[in-house]
Amino acid sequence: MTHQQGPGDLPPTADSRSADAKSARPRARGARARGARPLSDTPAGDRPADDLLAASLPAAPVRVGLASPASVLAIVPSLLGFHPSQSLVVLGVSGPRNRVSLTFRYDLPDPPDGELAADIAAHACEVLTREAISAAIVIGYGPAGPVAEAALPVVTALLDAGVDVLEVLRAEGGRCFTVNCQDPDCCPPDGIPFDPCSHPVATALKEAGMDVLPDRAALARTLQPPPGTARATRQATGRALRRLDRLVATARGGGLDPAAALADAGRAAVRDAILRYRSGTSIEDRARLAFLAVVLADLRVRDDAWAQMDPRRAGPHTALWTDIVTGAAPEFVPAPASLLAFTAWQAGEGALANVAAERALAADPAYSMALLIAGAVQAGLPPSAARLPMTQDEVAASYD
């Protein structure tokens, strides 16, 4: 298996993407996995859960091109942007060179839950088959019992759908277990020691500029305001609102439409910020960040910015919206957080897209843009779908 440029990696391609289902119950449609039974219903005797899962797999495992299962595990944190734990990860593999073209992560149901496991299986199978991905690797992070309960329905559903399961791996306590290989010479029953941080694959990816956070919570914290800034942000927001009041008064005094004046000022400020970040600079002034957050609450301003989200500029756009999100008062978070979610989706960074959408929805559970993007990412839609089919002029005309 070769590693294709992917999320958080080198410049992404349209078929390199990741998704992260924070909830153990992803948005799923279609039939439940056929033939998948909870392991508690399987005569177990004294066999460990790994053996029960192995019994459902083809007898001869298909080896992928990476040097070892530890190599596969070493690339997963880079694909997700953080080190997974208590998780089930599905890698979609396609093409003649077995490229990793899609990555999904789910919370591991613990305690085991047959209904949630079936939902995960249905969701993973639906996405892989819809995208015509012919093979998969299934990885569980956690104890053997919960991993087996969650992985078995996924493996069964994929095999029933004609998707080859190349590997079933489990990682726990710094050891890698190759579930679908029973040869003790290459896959000892007590696992193989591995360190995803020091593995040569991880080292190479780190040298390529890929940052990996300790866990998903650390990723979510990158969108929180810096400690001790709440009062300064509130004061800056108050000044921004008074500035808009003055713009309204000036427009009315000049016989102009106040709403149009506000939209024009907002679009100008956001366009300037986008150009600034694209040129390699940033905005440190919290008053200016607060003003940008306030003007983005105007849908005409937000949608004008949305129309400028060129996937080739994902890096600067991500930096801009992150800075505005962390500098915004809570009630003004939804618009910049949704723009960040869209930009992350364009870049194939499904986990970042999800945490950004969650940040928006925490402030406004009904914010439609965040709901739209969260649904698209959860459904595994590719980054090529993350394009607004309108130009800036068309956006302005639609509001006129």
N, C-alpha and C positions, 0 to 999 in steps of 0.2 A: 504494500500500500504506500502511495506517495502522499505527501502532505500538500494540498493545494492551498494557495493563499486564502486566508479565512478571516473570520471576525477578530478584530483587534490585532490583526497580523500585518502583513504587507498590504498594498492596495487591494481591496476585495474585488471579487468578480461576482457576476450576477447569480451564479450558482454556488457561491460560498456563503453560507449564512448559518446562524445559530438561533435557536429559540430557547427560552427558559420559562418553563411553566412553574411559577412559584407555588401556586396551589397544587395540591395533589390531585385535584379534580380539574383537568384541563377542559377547555371548550372542545367538545367532541361531538361528531355526528356519526350516523351510520350504525350498523349492527355491532353488537358486542363480539368479542373474540370467540371464534368457534373452537370448541374442544378444550378451552382453558378451564381448569378446575383449581380451586384453592388447595394448597398443599395439605391443609388440615384434613381434606377429604381423601387424601391418597394414602394407602397403606404404607406406613413409613418404617415400621420396625425400629431398629436402632441406627438406620442410615442417616448421615448428616444431610442438612438441607441442600448443600451443593450437589450431593449425589442424586437427590430427588430431581433437581432441575436438570442435571446431566442426563438422566434417564429419558427425558422428553426430546433430546436432541439427536440429530443424525449421528451414527456411530463414528464416522471418520470426519474429524474437523478439517476445515479448509483454512490453511495458513495464509495470512496476508503478508505483503512484502516487507513491512517494517521488521526490524531484526528480532523483536520479541514482544510479548504482551506488555512488558514494561514500557516499550517504546510507544505503544498505543496509549497507555495511561499517561505518558509524559506529555502528549500533545493536547489532551483534553482540557487542562487548565487554560492553555493559551487560546483554545477555541472558545471557551466560555468567558474568559477574562478573570476567572477566580478559581480557586481550588474547591471542587465539589465535596460535600460530605452528606451522608444520609440522603443519597440521591440515586436516581436511575437515569443513566445517560444512554441515548441511542445515537449512533453515528450512521448516517446514510452514506453508503459507498457506491460509486458509479464510475463508469468509463473503463476503457481498456487498461488504465494504469491504477485502477482502484483508488480514486481520489475521494477524500472525505468532502462531500458536497453539502452536507446538512448535519447539524448537531442539535439534539433536543435534550433538555434536562428537566426532570420532574422531581419534586419532593418525594422521598421514599415513604410510603404509608407505614407508619409505625405508631401504634400496633398495626399489624397487617389488616387490610380491608379489601375484601374481594371485589366489592363494587368499584372502589377507586382504582384498583389494579385493572379491572376490565375497561374502565374509562381511559386509562393511560394506554392500554393495548389498542383500543379502537382509534384513539387519536394518532398514535405513532403509525399504525398501519395505514390509516387514511392518508396521512401526509406523504409517506414514502411511496405509496402506490399512485397517488395523484401526480407526484413529481416524477414518476417513472424511474424511481431509484431501485435498482435491482438487488442490492445487497445491504446488509447492515451488521453492525457490531453493537452488542448490548453489554453495558457495563453497570454493575451495581456497586455502590459505595456504602458499606455498612455491614452489619452482621448477616450471617448466612441465611437465617430464617426470613427476616423481612425482605432481603434481596430476592430470595427464591420466590416468595409469594408474589412480588411485583413483577419479576422478570419472566416467570413462566407464561402468564397470559400474553405478554408481548411477543415472546419467542413463538408461541403456538400460533398467534394471529398472523405473524409475518410469514411463517412457513406455509400456513394455509393459503395465504395470498400469493405465494410463489416468490417471496423475497428470500434470498439466501441469507442465512445467519452465519457469518464467517467466524465470529468469535463470541463467546459469552464469558465475560471476565467479572471478577469480584475483587474489590480492593478494601482492605481493612487493616488498620494497625501497621501500616508500612509494608504489607505483604500483598502480593498479587496471586490470585487463584484463577487458573484457566479451567472453567467449569466444564467445558465440552472436550476436554482432553483427559483421559484416565491413565495415561502413560506416566508412571512415577519417575521415569528417567528424565523426562523433560518438564513434567508438571507435577512436582511432589505434592502430596496431599496437604502438607502444612504450608504450602504457598512458597512464593519466591520473594525474597526481600527486594524492595524497590524504593527509590526516593525520587518523586517526580520533579523535585527542584534541582537535583544534581545530575540527572540523566543527560547524556550528550544531546539528545533531541531538544530537551528543555533549555539547555545552555545555548544551543544554536538559535532557538527562537527568541530567547532573551536578548542575545546579541543583535538580533534583527530589529529590536526595539519594542518587543511585546512585553507589556507590563501585566503581571498576574497578581491579583489581590488575594488575601488569605481566604475569603469566603464571600458569599453573596451579600451578607450584611455589610461588609466593608465597601462593596460596590454601591449599595444604597446610601451609605454614609457620605459618599462623595457628592451627593446632591443635597445634603443638609447644610444650612448656614453655619459658618464658623462659630465656635463657642464664644459667647460674650458679645455678639453683634446684634442681638435682637433690638435693643434700644436704639442703636445707631440706624438700623434699617427702618424702624418705625419713624424716626425723625426724618430720614431721607425721603420716605414715602410721603410724609406730610408735606414736605417742601415740593415734591413732584406734583401733588394734587393742587397745591396753591398755584403752582406755575401754570397748570392747565386752566385753573379758574381765571387767571389773568389773560390767557389766550382767548378764552370765551368772551370775556369782557371787551377785549380789543376788537374781536371780530364783530360783535354786536354793535360797538361804537362806530365801526366802519361800514355797517350795513351788509356784512358778510354772513354766510351760514356758519354758525359756531361749530356744528358737527363736522362740516367739511374742513374747517380750519384746524380742528383737533386731529383729524385723520391726516391732513397734509403734514402737520408738525410731527406726528408720530411716525409716518412713513419715512420722512427725511431723517429722523434720528436713528431709526432702525437700519435704514440703508447705509448710513454713514458707519454704524457699528459693524455691519457685515463687511464693508470694504476694509475697515480697520483690521479686523481679524484675518481677512483674506491676505492682507499685506504682511501679516506676521506680528502685528502688535496686539495689544489687549487693552482692556479698560480696568483700571484699578479703583477709580473713584466710585465709592458706593452710592453717592447721590445720583450719579449718571446711570448706574445699573438699576437703581430703584425707579428712575424716570422711565427707562426702557421697559421695565416690567409693567409699569402703570399704563403706558401707551399701548402695549401689546394686548391689553384687555379689550381694546377696540378691535372688533373682528376684521374691519377693513385693513388695519395695520398688521394684524396677525397673518391674514391671508396673503397680503403683499409679501411679507417675509417668507411665508410658506412657498410661494411661487418661485422664490430665489434659491431654494434648497437644491443646489446642484450636487449630485452624489460625488462628483470629482473633487468637491471642496468639503468633504465630510469632516476632516480634521479641524479646520478653523470653525466650521459651524458648530461642531460639538463643543469646542472650547467656549464659544460665545454663549450658547444657550445654557451651558453649565454655569458660567459666571452669573448670568442673569437669574437663573433659578436660585442659586445660593445667596444672591443679593436682594431677593424679592420678599416683600411681606407676604404672609401666608395666603391672603385673599387674591394676590396677583401671581401666584405660582402656576396656575393651570395652563396659561397660554405658552410661556417659555418652556415649561416642562413637556408639553405636547409637541412643540417644535423640536425639542431635543429627542423625544421618542421617535419622531419621524426621521430625523437625521440618522439616529442610531440604526433604525430599520434599514435605511438606504445603505448603510455601511455593513450590513450583515451582523450587527452587534445586538443579537436578540435579547440578551440579559440586560444590557443597558437600556434598550427600548422598553423593556418591561418595567424596570425600576423607575424610569422616568414617567411612564404612564401611571404607575402606582402613585408616584409623588403628586401628579396632577389630580388624580381621582381622590386622593386623601384630602385635598383642599376643596374639591368640588366633585362629588360622586357622579354627577350627571353631565360632566363636561364631555360633549359629543366627540370632539376631535380625539381626546385621550381614549375614549371607549372604542372609537373606530380603529385606531392604531393598535391598541391592545388586542382587539379581536383579530386583526390581520396577522400580527406576530404569533399569537397563540395558534392560529390556523396554519402556520408554517408558510405563508405566502412569501415568495422570494423578494429580494431587494429590488428586482426589476419592476415589481408592482408598486414600489414606493415612489411614485411620480405624480405630482399634481397636474392634471390635464388642462391647465390654464396658465397663460402668461400673466405678467403683472398687469398689462393693459386690459386683458380680459377680466381679471379679478376686479379692477377698478370699474370697468363697464358693467359688470354684474351688479355692483352695489349702486351704481348710478341708476 
